[in-house]
Every structure is written in structure tokens, then in C-alpha cells.
């Protein structure tokens, strides 16, 4: 297991993403158009998380943008106030807060910098 605070936060983000995917698989919840659509999204999420694990700013932007757009989308479409909507809203907000934490922000924003003398 890692000792980096940023990587622990990435693991929290992954756990929240898994919760959302499992929630979508439950009967009566938003569903994917096909099994391949679901697999595609899981593979895409895995690639984004893999890059995030390595400090990618682009992966962070995609993840944070998805969390923010989920919240904005649910609010703007005036989704009905029911358990599913509240669950997705809360998970997306917690994902956004996790990604915006100072240790994770410094991890991705400083990933492109090389320490002096390491050439």
C-alpha cells in the first residue's frame, strides 16, 4: 500500500467510482445501452485513474470535470428528489472534494516539474 496522501485520495476516488458503477447495475437505475458500453466506460475510467495515479494533470481535469458536470447536470435538469438522484449527487460532490484536496492538487500540478540536478 502507498503512503502518499495523494495516492490514498486517488484510492478513495476509485472506491467512489466503483460505487457509482455498481449502483448503475442495480435494477431500476440508469443503465448502459449495452454490455460493451458499460465495459467501455469502465476501461476508460481505469485508464484515467491509471494516468491520475502517475500525476497526470489531464486525467485530473477529466475526473474533476466529470464530477462537476454530474452535479451541474443533475441540478439543471431538475432531477426528481429520490434516493438514486441523491446518491449520485452526494458521490459526485465527494469525488470533487477528494480531487480538489490540497495534497492531490499539488501532486498533479507539480508532476511535470523535475527536481533540480536530476537530469
Buried (B, 14 or more C-beta within 10 A) or exposed (E): EEEEBBBBBBBBBBEBBEBBEEBBEEEEBEEBEEEEEBEEBBEEBEEBBEBBBEBBBEBBBBBBEBBBEBBEEBEEEEBEEEEBBEBBBEBBBBBBEBBBBEEBBEBBEEBEEEEEEEE
